[in-house]
Amino acid sequence: MFPERFSNKTNGVTPRRWLLEANPGLSSAITEAIGDKWITDLSQLSNLKSLAGDSGLQEAFHKSKREAKVSFANWLKTTSGQIVDPDSIFDCQIKRIHEYKRQLLNALRIIVCYNRLRENPNLDVAPRTFFFAGKAAPAYQLAKLIIKFINNLAGAIDADPMVRGRMKVVFLPEYNVSLAERLLPASDVSNQISTAGYEASGTSNMKFMMNGALTVGTRDGATIEMAEEAGEENMFLFGLTVEQVQNSQAWYNPHWHYEHEPETRAALDLIFSDYFSRNEPGAFSALRDTLLTHGDHYMHLADLTSYTQAQDRLGELYANPGEWARKAILNVASSGKFSSDRTIHEYATEIWKAEPCPIP
């Protein structure tokens, strides 16, 4: 009835907290390269684009990332006793636990990687540490089951000497801002893998980008705008589009993927065999119902192969430190739009019609 009353603005995050304070190493490298005006005008980060191929800046980027990873590993060991390898890829998904955000898809991808290493222990892949964090709504039973499944997956991998030192899963408890301020600067990979069409915007994707993590994501939420700013070639996009999701939900059959994709079938069979719930037979039967019996509403299986292929491409890039740093720097340089300063300015000028109020 009143369309003029509704307007949307892309979210933003505050760079003073999520870059300047949380990541002093990278912040110093940025300031040394382009000056400090970016602190109050994040669009200034675009000046880094012409320097992305500079070996000195790339070296400074790698140095700040390594220091952040060592710092996080030391903090984690002190606070929880968990030991992680700072020389592994820090592969992260931190957000509210929900079916559409697809932490379960990430877990299935990890099982595919696990099966590959079990079949071929000599597989030449960089070690990875997979971090999850987030909370589920109190009554959201399936989300809580997914948390349990990820923790059981972590335990099974830790107990397997065949993959020890090559992959590790960590579910970080009690996720909060203080934890995020430590983990984001240390992250190499950001998983933004919601079913296309379900994410309104997202902000963790912006924080990761600002801190030089490379995004593996669907074309959903603000990740679409991030790709427009940084270029799709500097991200790892995969999976169905919004239109493809909408057009296929009426006829989508997850059993097709189970029957025709060997790695998908092997991953699911491992779950259904109680491999990850040996002392609790049937503990994860609800996952079978979600993925197969009830039709896989959020289309995990439809995107699993594409997701795994995107992660394979990312692994190949990681073997080239210079090119990895170049793409990461370009992502930082393209993150200026996602400052909350810009969001608030747009609200003030375009919606509230508020005039600036200078303070002498």
C-alpha positions as CSV (number, residue, x, y, z in Angstrom):
1,M,0.0,0.0,0.0
2,F,2.9,2.4,0.8
3,P,5.9,1.2,-1.2
4,E,7.7,4.5,-0.8
5,R,8.0,3.7,2.9
6,F,10.2,0.7,2.3
7,S,13.9,0.9,1.3
8,N,16.8,-1.5,1.8
9,K,20.4,-0.6,2.5
10,T,23.3,-3.0,2.4
11,N,24.7,-3.8,5.9
12,G,28.1,-2.7,7.0
13,V,30.5,-3.4,9.8
14,T,32.7,-1.0,11.7
15,P,36.3,-1.0,10.4
16,R,37.6,0.5,13.7
17,R,36.7,-2.7,15.5
18,W,36.9,-5.3,12.9
19,L,40.2,-4.2,11.2
20,L,42.0,-1.5,13.1
21,E,41.7,-2.9,16.6
22,A,41.2,-6.6,15.8
23,N,44.0,-6.9,13.3
24,P,46.9,-4.5,14.2
25,G,49.4,-6.3,12.0
26,L,47.4,-6.0,8.8
27,S,46.3,-2.4,9.8
28,S,49.9,-1.4,10.1
29,A,50.8,-2.9,6.7
30,I,47.8,-1.0,5.1
31,T,48.8,2.3,6.8
32,E,52.4,1.9,5.7
33,A,51.3,1.3,2.1
34,I,48.6,4.0,1.7
35,G,48.5,6.2,4.8
36,D,45.9,6.3,7.6
37,K,43.0,8.0,5.9
38,W,41.3,4.6,5.5
39,I,40.5,4.5,9.2
40,T,37.7,7.1,8.8
41,D,37.1,6.6,5.1
42,L,37.2,2.9,4.2
43,S,36.8,3.7,0.5
44,Q,40.5,4.7,0.7
45,L,41.4,1.0,0.8
46,S,40.8,0.9,-3.0
47,N,44.3,2.5,-3.2
48,L,45.7,-0.9,-2.4
49,K,44.5,-2.4,-5.7
50,S,47.4,-1.0,-7.7
51,L,49.8,-2.5,-5.0
52,A,48.3,-6.0,-4.9
53,G,51.2,-7.4,-7.0
54,D,53.9,-5.7,-4.9
55,S,56.1,-8.3,-3.3
56,G,56.8,-6.1,-0.3
57,L,53.1,-5.7,0.5
58,Q,52.5,-9.4,-0.2
59,E,55.2,-10.3,2.3
60,A,53.7,-7.9,4.9
61,F,50.3,-9.5,4.3
62,H,51.7,-13.0,4.9
63,K,53.6,-11.9,7.9
64,S,50.5,-10.3,9.6
65,K,48.4,-13.4,8.7
66,R,51.0,-15.8,10.2
67,E,51.3,-13.7,13.4
68,A,47.5,-13.7,13.8
69,K,47.3,-17.5,13.3
70,V,50.0,-18.1,15.9
71,S,48.4,-15.7,18.3
72,F,45.0,-17.4,17.9
73,A,46.5,-20.9,18.2
74,N,48.3,-19.9,21.5
75,W,45.1,-18.3,22.8
76,L,43.0,-21.4,21.9
77,K,45.5,-23.7,23.6
78,T,45.6,-21.6,26.8
79,T,41.8,-21.2,27.1
80,S,40.6,-24.7,25.9
81,G,43.6,-27.0,25.6
82,Q,42.9,-27.5,21.9
83,I,46.0,-27.6,19.7
84,V,45.8,-26.4,16.1
85,D,48.5,-26.0,13.6
86,P,49.1,-22.4,12.4
87,D,50.8,-23.7,9.3
88,S,47.5,-25.3,8.2
89,I,44.8,-23.5,6.2
90,F,42.4,-21.9,8.7
91,D,39.0,-22.7,7.0
92,C,36.2,-21.0,8.9
93,Q,32.4,-20.9,9.1
94,I,31.1,-18.8,12.0
95,K,27.5,-17.8,12.1
96,R,24.1,-18.7,13.6
97,I,23.4,-22.4,13.2
98,H,20.6,-22.8,10.8
99,E,19.7,-25.3,8.0
100,Y,19.7,-22.6,5.3
101,K,23.2,-21.4,6.3
102,R,24.2,-25.0,5.7
103,Q,26.8,-25.9,8.3
104,L,25.7,-29.4,7.3
105,L,26.9,-28.9,3.8
106,N,30.3,-27.9,5.1
107,A,30.4,-31.0,7.3
108,L,29.6,-33.2,4.2
109,R,32.4,-31.5,2.3
110,I,34.8,-32.3,5.1
111,I,33.7,-36.0,5.0
112,V,34.4,-36.0,1.3
113,C,38.0,-34.8,2.0
114,Y,38.3,-37.3,4.8
115,N,37.3,-40.2,2.5
116,R,39.8,-39.0,-0.1
117,L,42.7,-39.1,2.4
118,R,41.6,-42.5,3.7
119,E,41.6,-43.9,0.2
120,N,44.9,-42.1,-0.8
121,P,47.1,-41.2,2.2
122,N,49.7,-39.8,-0.2
123,L,47.3,-37.2,-1.6
124,D,49.1,-33.9,-2.1
125,V,46.9,-31.4,-0.2
126,A,47.7,-28.7,2.3
127,P,46.7,-29.5,5.9
128,R,43.5,-27.8,7.0
129,T,41.9,-26.8,10.2
130,F,38.1,-26.4,9.9
131,F,36.6,-24.0,12.4
132,F,32.9,-23.8,13.2
133,A,31.3,-21.5,15.7
134,G,27.8,-20.2,16.3
135,K,24.7,-20.8,18.4
136,A,21.3,-22.4,17.7
137,A,17.9,-21.2,18.8
138,P,16.8,-22.9,22.1
139,A,14.1,-25.0,20.5
140,Y,15.8,-25.7,17.1
141,Q,16.4,-29.4,17.6
142,L,17.9,-30.1,14.2
143,A,20.3,-27.2,14.5
144,K,21.5,-28.6,17.8
145,L,21.9,-32.0,16.2
146,I,24.1,-30.5,13.6
147,I,26.3,-29.0,16.3
148,K,26.5,-32.5,17.9
149,F,27.3,-34.0,14.5
150,I,30.1,-31.6,13.9
151,N,31.6,-32.3,17.3
152,N,31.3,-36.1,16.7
153,L,33.0,-35.6,13.3
154,A,35.8,-33.7,15.0
155,G,36.3,-36.6,17.5
156,A,36.4,-39.3,14.8
157,I,39.0,-37.4,12.7
158,D,41.1,-36.7,15.8
159,A,41.0,-40.5,16.6
160,D,42.1,-41.5,13.1
161,P,45.9,-41.8,12.9
162,M,45.7,-41.9,9.1
163,V,44.7,-38.2,8.8
164,R,46.1,-36.8,12.0
165,G,48.1,-33.7,11.2
166,R,46.5,-33.3,7.9
167,M,43.0,-32.3,8.9
168,K,41.3,-31.2,12.1
169,V,37.8,-30.0,12.9
170,V,37.2,-27.6,15.8
171,F,33.8,-26.4,17.1
172,L,34.5,-23.3,19.1
173,P,32.0,-23.0,22.0
174,E,30.3,-19.9,23.3
175,Y,30.8,-17.8,20.1
176,N,30.9,-14.1,20.8
177,V,32.4,-10.8,19.6
178,S,35.6,-11.3,21.6
179,L,36.3,-14.7,20.0
180,A,35.5,-13.3,16.6
181,E,38.0,-10.5,17.0
182,R,40.7,-13.1,17.5
183,L,39.6,-15.6,14.8
184,L,38.8,-13.3,11.9
185,P,42.4,-11.9,11.5
186,A,43.7,-15.5,11.6
187,S,41.3,-16.9,9.0
188,D,42.4,-17.9,5.5
189,V,39.1,-19.1,4.1
190,S,35.5,-17.7,4.7
191,N,32.6,-20.1,4.0
192,Q,29.4,-18.2,3.0
193,I,27.4,-21.1,1.7
194,S,23.7,-20.4,2.4
195,T,21.2,-21.7,-0.1
196,A,20.9,-19.0,-2.7
197,G,17.9,-16.7,-2.0
198,Y,17.7,-17.2,1.8
199,E,20.4,-14.9,3.2
200,A,19.2,-11.3,3.6
201,S,22.7,-9.8,3.7
202,G,25.2,-11.2,6.1
203,T,28.0,-9.4,7.9
204,S,30.5,-12.1,8.8
205,N,31.3,-12.3,5.1
206,M,32.3,-8.6,5.2
207,K,34.5,-9.0,8.3
208,F,36.3,-11.9,6.7
209,M,36.9,-10.0,3.5
210,M,38.2,-6.9,5.4
211,N,40.7,-9.2,7.1
212,G,42.0,-10.8,3.9
213,A,40.3,-14.1,3.9
214,L,39.2,-15.5,0.6
215,T,35.5,-16.3,0.2
216,V,34.0,-19.6,-0.9
217,G,30.4,-18.8,-1.4
218,T,27.1,-19.0,-3.1
219,R,25.6,-16.1,-5.0
220,D,23.5,-15.0,-2.1
221,G,23.1,-12.1,0.3
222,A,25.9,-9.5,0.4
223,T,28.3,-12.0,-1.1
224,I,26.9,-11.0,-4.5
225,E,27.9,-7.4,-3.9
226,M,31.3,-8.5,-2.6
227,A,31.9,-10.3,-5.8
228,E,30.8,-7.2,-7.8
229,E,33.4,-5.1,-5.9
230,A,36.3,-7.6,-5.9
231,G,35.6,-9.5,-9.1
232,E,34.3,-13.1,-9.2
233,E,37.8,-14.2,-10.3
234,N,39.1,-13.2,-6.8
235,M,36.5,-15.3,-5.0
236,F,35.4,-19.0,-5.2
237,L,31.7,-18.9,-6.1
238,F,29.7,-22.1,-6.7
239,G,26.3,-23.7,-6.6
240,L,22.8,-22.9,-7.8
241,T,21.7,-19.3,-8.3
242,V,18.5,-17.9,-6.8
243,E,16.6,-18.5,-10.0
244,Q,17.8,-22.1,-10.3
245,V,16.8,-22.8,-6.7
246,Q,13.4,-21.3,-7.2
247,N,12.8,-23.1,-10.5
248,S,14.0,-26.5,-9.3
249,Q,12.5,-26.9,-5.8
250,A,9.2,-28.3,-7.2
251,W,11.0,-31.2,-8.9
252,Y,14.3,-31.5,-7.0
253,N,15.2,-35.1,-6.0
254,P,18.2,-35.5,-3.7
255,H,18.2,-39.2,-4.3
256,W,19.6,-38.5,-7.8
257,H,22.8,-37.1,-6.3
258,Y,23.0,-40.0,-3.9
259,E,22.7,-42.5,-6.7
260,H,24.9,-40.7,-9.3
261,E,27.7,-39.0,-7.3
262,P,30.0,-41.5,-5.8
263,E,31.6,-39.1,-3.3
264,T,28.2,-37.9,-2.1
265,R,27.0,-41.4,-1.6
266,A,30.2,-42.4,0.2
267,A,29.9,-39.5,2.6
268,L,26.3,-40.2,3.4
269,D,26.8,-43.9,3.8
270,L,29.6,-43.2,6.3
271,I,27.1,-41.2,8.4
272,F,24.3,-43.7,8.0
273,S,26.6,-46.5,9.1
274,D,27.0,-44.9,12.5
275,Y,30.7,-44.3,11.9
276,F,30.4,-41.0,13.7
277,S,28.0,-42.3,16.4
278,R,29.4,-45.7,17.2
279,N,28.2,-45.5,20.8
280,E,24.9,-44.0,19.9
281,P,23.4,-46.0,17.0
282,G,20.9,-44.0,15.0
283,A,21.8,-40.7,16.7
284,F,22.0,-39.0,13.3
285,S,19.0,-40.7,11.6
286,A,17.3,-37.3,11.5
287,L,20.0,-36.2,9.0
288,R,19.0,-39.0,6.7
289,D,15.4,-37.8,7.0
290,T,16.4,-34.2,6.3
291,L,18.7,-35.0,3.3
292,L,16.8,-37.8,1.6
293,T,13.4,-38.7,3.1
294,H,12.0,-35.2,3.4
295,G,13.5,-33.9,0.1
296,D,16.5,-31.8,1.2
297,H,14.6,-28.5,1.3
298,Y,17.8,-26.4,1.4
299,M,19.4,-28.4,-1.4
300,H,22.6,-29.5,0.3
301,L,23.2,-32.4,-2.0
302,A,22.5,-30.3,-5.1
303,D,25.5,-28.0,-4.3
304,L,27.9,-30.5,-2.6
305,T,29.9,-31.4,-5.7
306,S,30.2,-27.8,-6.9
307,Y,31.2,-26.8,-3.4
308,T,33.9,-29.4,-3.2
309,Q,35.2,-28.4,-6.6
310,A,35.4,-24.8,-5.5
311,Q,37.4,-25.8,-2.4
312,D,39.7,-27.9,-4.6
313,R,40.5,-24.8,-6.7
314,L,41.2,-22.8,-3.5
315,G,43.6,-25.5,-2.4
316,E,45.5,-25.2,-5.7
317,L,45.7,-21.4,-5.3
318,Y,47.1,-21.8,-1.7
319,A,50.1,-23.6,-3.2
320,N,51.0,-20.3,-4.8
321,P,51.7,-17.8,-2.0
322,G,52.2,-14.8,-4.2
323,E,49.0,-15.2,-6.1
324,W,47.1,-16.0,-2.9
325,A,48.3,-12.8,-1.3
326,R,47.5,-10.8,-4.4
327,K,43.9,-12.0,-4.4
328,A,43.6,-11.5,-0.6
329,I,44.9,-7.9,-0.9
330,L,42.4,-7.2,-3.7
331,N,39.6,-8.4,-1.4
332,V,40.8,-6.1,1.4
333,A,41.1,-3.3,-1.2
334,S,37.5,-3.9,-2.3
335,S,35.9,-4.0,1.1
336,G,35.4,-0.2,1.5
337,K,31.8,-0.3,0.6
338,F,31.0,-2.6,3.5
339,S,31.8,0.0,6.2
340,S,28.9,0.8,8.6
341,D,29.9,4.5,8.0
342,R,28.5,4.1,4.5
343,T,25.4,2.3,5.7
344,I,24.6,5.0,8.3
345,H,25.3,7.8,5.8
346,E,22.8,6.3,3.4
347,Y,20.2,5.9,6.1
348,A,20.7,9.5,7.2
349,T,20.6,11.1,3.8
350,E,18.2,8.9,1.9
351,I,15.7,7.7,4.5
352,W,15.9,9.9,7.6
353,K,16.7,13.1,5.6
354,A,18.9,14.0,8.6
355,E,21.4,16.9,8.1
356,P,25.0,16.7,9.4
357,C,25.5,18.2,12.9
358,P,29.1,19.3,13.1
359,I,30.7,19.5,16.5
360,P,33.2,22.4,17.0
